Amino acid sequence: MNLSSPAETLLLPYELSSALTLSNRIAMAPMTRSMAGEGLVPTPAMAEYYARRAAAGLLITEGAIIRADGQGYPDVPGIFTDAHVEGWREVTRRVHEEEGRIFLQLWHVGRVSHPSFLGGELPVAPSAVALDGRVPRSGGLEYGTPREASTDEIQDLVDAYAGGAANALAAGFDGVEIHGANGYLVDQFLHHHTNRRNDVYGGSPAAMSRFALEVVDAVVARADAGRVGIRLSPGAYFNMESHPDDAKVFRHLLEELEKRSLAYVHVGIFERTTVFEDLDGTAEAFLRKNYSGALIGCGGFTPESASAAVADDAVDLVAFGRGFIANPDLVARIRAGQPLEPYDQEMLLKLE
């Protein structure tokens, strides 16, 4: 292992794709902040928030919902109306003024929603599998059982992802990340616990991967593969239960993604050291073993562990989430060899 300092390892430029070279190997992870305005329109405060962190090689926004029924949390931003595009345009303008690069994360929560967000309608999902627990920041609302999407509606959802990508480019983003992790809609198709279908979208690794790949192909058709990434959670750990055959689904998915020359795959995990028995190790190691393209690691990194992971070729870039909330100047601190301010959960209540 190269024992160079974090700055020497992390602050080197990185060619993400033929379309984009990053100024360093540090990314800002997508983090739901629930700070959008009326109509789920991004606000000037959000533009300031992202601009303050633009020294990262790549900023990945909080998830932006691709259509109205994709919402599962209050005050999250959208990317499906002209007003959304205009709001995000100010965000990208401010980030580009600081010479930053920014991708928008395309999001649909699927079953992780509640009729209170959906005009009284049930959430849509691969299968009608109940979700236990309470909706965050909702005053105690409890999740329930979603409705199963028809094959025609699945095609509408694919089109909505493509439309979100087109809107993101119109708003000035450098690319998009498909949110295929953390138990949300795309991830729900990839795990046996939430996908009980027996049609072309369920029952086998190829069928269970089909929706994710259709979304990828539709988005690439709008945005170019070198400007498209995807976040994946091969280990079920949030909003769903694990299944011993899930790994087979992800091996097939990753084999297919190899053919598509995406900008990157991004690990969706809260703590990178979490071991999944069915993956024979961590989610990060599983993705590295089964995918040869650029890999963004995430989940509890420090500058030192990030530097070691890059030096050991465990990942190509490292995304910091909580670290960037506590330290808008995280890149400058790493450059100067200064310690990071510790993260505190109360920081989530502020948009700074």
HELIX and SHEET records of a PDB file:
HELIX    1   1 PRO A    6  LEU A   10  1                                   5    
HELIX    2   2 GLU A   38  LEU A   40  5                                   3    
HELIX    3   3 PRO A   44  ALA A   51  1                                   8    
HELIX    4   4 ALA A   68  GLY A   70  5                                   3    
HELIX    5   5 ASP A   82  GLU A   97  1                                  16    
HELIX    6   6 PRO A  115  PHE A  117  5                                   3    
HELIX    7   7 THR A  151  ALA A  170  1                                  20    
HELIX    8   8 LEU A  185  LEU A  190  1                                   6    
HELIX    9   9 PRO A  205  ALA A  223  1                                  19    
HELIX   10  10 ALA A  225  ARG A  227  5                                   3    
HELIX   11  11 ASP A  246  LEU A  257  1                                  12    
HELIX   12  12 GLU A  258  ARG A  260  5                                   3    
HELIX   13  13 GLU A  277  LEU A  279  5                                   3    
HELIX   14  14 ALA A  283  ASN A  290  1                                   8    
HELIX   15  15 PRO A  303  ALA A  311  1                                   9    
HELIX   16  16 ARG A  322  ALA A  326  1                                   5    
HELIX   17  17 LEU A  330  ALA A  336  1                                   7    
HELIX   18  18 GLN A  345  LEU A  349  5                                   5    
SHEET    1   A 2 TYR A  14  SER A  17  0                                        
SHEET    2   A 2 LEU A  20  LEU A  22 -1                                        
SHEET    1   B 9 ILE A  26  MET A  28  0                                        
SHEET    2   B 9 LEU A  58  ILE A  65  1                                        
SHEET    3   B 9 ILE A 102  TRP A 107  1                                        
SHEET    4   B 9 GLY A 175  GLY A 180  1                                        
SHEET    5   B 9 VAL A 228  LEU A 232  1                                        
SHEET    6   B 9 TYR A 264  VAL A 267  1                                        
SHEET    7   B 9 LEU A 295  CYS A 298  1                                        
SHEET    8   B 9 LEU A 317  PHE A 320  1                                        
SHEET    9   B 9 ILE A  26  MET A  28  1                                        
SHEET    1   C 2 VAL A 124  ALA A 125  0                                        
SHEET    2   C 2 ARG A 147  GLU A 148  1                                        
SHEET    1   D 2 VAL A 275  PHE A 276  0                                        
SHEET    2   D 2 GLY A 281  THR A 282 -1                                        
END                                                                             
